[in-house]
Amino acid sequence: MVARARPTSVGAVTIQCLSSVVQLDPAAAPGAARPVAGALRRTPVRTRWWVEALTVAWLLWVYDAITNLAPLRLAPALGHARGILSLEQTLGIAPERALDGWLAGHRTLGLLLSDYYDNAHFIVTLGLLGWLWWARADIYRALRSSLVLMNVLAFAVFWRYPVAPPRMLAGYTDVVASTHAIGSWHDGALASQANQLAAMPSLHIGWALWCTVAVWRATRAAWLRAAAVLYPVLTGFAVLATGNHFVLDIVGGILVALGAFAIVHLARGRRGGALPAPL
């Protein structure tokens, strides 16, 4: 018996090509027939590493351009910081000074939290992003797009509304600098490479929330999900106690993260993808 050839069409080939680029589910595309039982399932394709590297390089270039303007924006950034602190005091949500003073009196704990503040932000986020690229191509694109968009939205705020951190105001201690934390961006050679006037919104919180969502999508392990939930909570405490962010900066970081996820979700819906499918 001669095996019957699998039928093909221009439409089917087109859908397959688009699926490999934007990782949409071909069955969810408008006008596409749903696959019958036993049909070959689409295998997610890992994106090219150099495309991801170019994306990171572009984000670093934008961030550096904003950082270069910092010396010209110190005065308005300090004014914005005082305004945020005043608003928090009016609302009764200003624990930054008390937490900062308490942590400054506990050097060992202060060093641990400072090391965590300086390094977990990058190690956890970039490590998780790299693992998703390597092992979970099926969910990588949507999560990567959300993270990139989150940074772009935050950069826009950094550009238009620079805000100094609490540690630059009178009465606060720069715990990270005073404990000489590993990888400190507050003093030494690294200080010139970091935007010291980017407190609002808190990308530490935004990235931590992204990690929580990424872990929940990538695994069902209860202990990993529990750790993912605790991660932004610990990060929130660290950024407040070390004098690096206001409470409203944290709120801003949450809003930026939610906005990025929402935009990617809506864009995915417009492309006709099913809800769990990545962009």
N, C-alpha and C positions, 0 to 999 in steps of 0.2 A: 504493500500500500504506500502511495506517495503522500508525504506530509503536506498538508495544505499551508501555503504561505500566509503569514499574518498580514492582514490588510493594513495599509498605511494611507495617509492622506496629508495634503499640505497643511491642513488645520492641525492635525495631530502632531506633526513635526514642529510646527510653530509653537504650539503649547509646550512641547517638551523643551524647546530651546529657551523659551521665556522662563520656564520652571527652573532651569539650571542657573539662570542669572539671578532671579529674584526669589527663588525658593518658594514659589506658590504651589499649592496642590492642584495638579491638572484637573482633578475631578471637580474642583470648586470653581474653575474658570467659567465665565459666562458662555453658555452654548456648548460646553464640553460634555460628552456623554460620560456617565459614571462607569468606572471600570467594573467589568463582570468578575465573578468569583474566579480565582485562579490567575487573573491577569498579573503581569509583572509589575511590582510596585516600584515607584521612583526611589532611587537611592540618593540621599542628599549629597551634594558635591561641596567639598571644602573650598572656600574662596582662596584666591591666589595670595600668597604671603606678602608679595611686594605691594599689592593693593592695600592691604591692611597697614603695612609699614608706611606707605605714602599718606594714609589717613592720619596716623599718629604724628608724622612729621609736619603735616599741615596744621594740626591742632597745636603742636608745640610752637610753630612759627607765629600763629595768631596770639598765643599766650605771651610769647616773648615781645611781640609788638606792643601789647598792652602794658607789660612790665616796664618797658623802656619809658613809658609816660609817667611812671609812678612819682619821680622826683617833682614833676610839675603839678601833682594832684594831692600832695600831702596835706595842705591846708584844708581844701574841701573835704578830703577823706576824714580828717579829724573832726571837722564840723558835723559830718554825717554820723560819725560814731557817737558823738555827744547827743545828737538828736535822737538816735535809736535808743541810747541808754535812758534819756529823759522820758521817752514814750514808754519804755518798759517799766520805769519807776512809777509812772502814772497808772499803768495797768496792773502794777503789783507783781510783775514777773521779771525781777532783776536779781537773780541769785549769783551772778558772775563774780562780784567782788568777794562775797563770803566764801564761795568755793575756791577761788584763786588764793585767798589768804590762808585758808585751811590747808590746801595742797602745798603751798610754799613752805609751811611749817613741818612737812613730812617729806624729807629729802629723798628717801629711798623710794617711796611710793610715787613721788613727783618724777623721779628719773624713769621709773617703769612706765608711767602714763605718758611721759614725754617721748620716750622711745617708741611707744605704741602709736602716738599721734604722728610722729615723723615718718614711720616706716610701714605700718599696717595699711595705710591709705593706698600705697602703691603696690606693695607685695601681694595683698589679698586681691585687689581689683585686677591688676594685670595678670597675676597668676591664674585667677579664675577665667579671665577673658581668653588667655592662651589655651587653657584646658578645653574650654568650650569650642574654640576654633579647631582644635585637634580631634576632639572626641565627640562633640555634639553639633555637627554641621546642621542638623535639623532645626535647632533653635538658636544657632549662633547669630545669624544675620539680624534678626529682630532685636536681640539683646545688644549687639554691637551698635546698631543704628540708634537705639535709645540712649546708650552711653555717649555716643558722639553728639547727638542732639542736646543732651543734658549739658555738656560742656559748652556748646555753642550758645545756648540760652544764657548760661552763667557768664560767659565772656562778654555778652552784650550788656549785662548788668554791670560787670566790672568796668566796662568802657564808659557807660553813661552815669554810673552812680558808685564811684569808688568809696569804700568804707574801711577805715582803719580798725584793727582788732582792739579789744579791751586792753591788752597788754601795752598799747601805746598811749593809754590815758593815765593821768595821775592817779596814784593809789592802787595800782595793779602791779603784780610781779610777773615778769616774763619767765615762767617756770621752765620752759624748754631751754632758754638761754642760760639760766642760772644753774641748771643741773648738767649742762654740757651734754645734752642727749646725743645719741648716735645719729648722724645724718641731719643735724639741726640746720634748718634754713633761716635761722634768725640771726646768726652771727657768722663771722668768718667768710671764707671765699664763696660759700653757697648762698649767702644772703643776697648777693647781687643778682642771682639767677632766679629768685622767687619774687612774686608780686606780693609785697607786704600789705597792700591796700585792697585785698580781695576777700574781705570777711563776709560780704553779702553777695550772693547766697553762699552757704557753706557747702562746698563740693565734697568735704569729708562726709557729710551726712548724705548728700546726693549719691555719691559712689557707694556708700554703705548700704543704702536702700536698694541700689541696683544689684549689689551682691546678694541681698536677701531674695529678691525676685528671681535672680539667676539660679540660685541654689534650689529654690522651690520648684522651678521649672525643670531642673536637671535631675532631681532625685526625689525619692519618696522616703528616704531614711529619716526616721523621726529625730535622731540625735543631730544630724546635719541641719535639718530644718530648724530645730531649736537653737542651735548655734548661730544660724543665719538671722534669726529674730533678735537674739541678744546682741549681735554685732553692732547694729546702729545705735542700740541703747548705750552700750559701753562707749562707742565713739562720741555720742552726744555728751556724755559725762566728761570724757577726756577733753573735748574742744572747749567746754565751758570752764573746767577747773584749771586748765593750763593758760587761760586768759586769751584764747585765740578766736573765740566767737561769742556773739551775743545769742540770747534765746531766739530773737527774731531772725538771726542769720540761719539758725536751724530750721525755722519755719520756712524761710526762703529756699533752703536746700530741698526740703520736702516738696514744696510747690514746683520747683524746677524739675525734680525727678518725676513727679506725677504728670506734669505737662509734657515731658519728653515721651513717657510711656503712652500717654493719651494720643499724641500726634502720630506716633508710629502705629498705634492700634487703628486709628482712623485711616491712615494711609494704606494699611494692609487691607482694611475693609473695602476701600475704593478699588483696590486691585482685584477684588473678588476672592481673596484668600479666606480659607476657613479660620475660625478664631484661634485655634492653637498653632496655626502655621506661621513661620517667621516671615519677615518682610524680605 
